[in-house]
């Protein structure tokens, strides 16, 4: 996530435009907002993938926030039923996706209405 807390360690993070390898974490852990939005930091990985099949060694390790043990531990700390914990853990994503779907539906309907009038 861009603009993550600066006090988190940066050791082991791959340089933003460096060649990917499984020994370093993804550059996602150290991106600016612009780099995150443009996805230009993926260019080295796409370059390798366009020249040959990618192997496990060709891909960065997961970012800190996406490590299984961390996610599992955070999920266990939540209180309530499994459904409630799922909603709490993924609530923001669900709201954002729902909002984007509503926008897509309204824009798509407007585009269909406008094309029918022509």
Residue pairs with C-beta under 8 A, 6 or more apart in sequence:
1 28
1 36
1 65
2 31
2 32
2 33
2 35
2 36
2 37
3 32
3 33
4 29
8 29
8 64
10 29
10 30
12 24
12 25
13 24
13 25
13 26
13 27
13 29
13 30
14 20
14 21
14 24
14 25
14 26
14 27
14 60
15 27
16 27
16 30
16 31
16 35
16 41
17 27
17 40
17 41
17 43
17 44
18 24
18 27
18 44
19 44
19 48
20 44
20 45
20 48
20 58
20 59
20 60
21 57
21 58
21 60
22 56
22 57
22 58
22 59
22 60
22 61
23 61
24 60
24 61
25 60
25 61
25 62
25 63
25 64
26 60
26 61
26 62
26 63
27 35
27 41
27 60
28 36
28 41
28 63
29 63
29 64
29 65
31 41
35 41
45 54
45 58
45 59
45 60
48 54
48 58
49 58
64 70
65 71
74 89
75 85
75 89
78 84
78 85
78 88
78 89
79 85
80 88
87 94
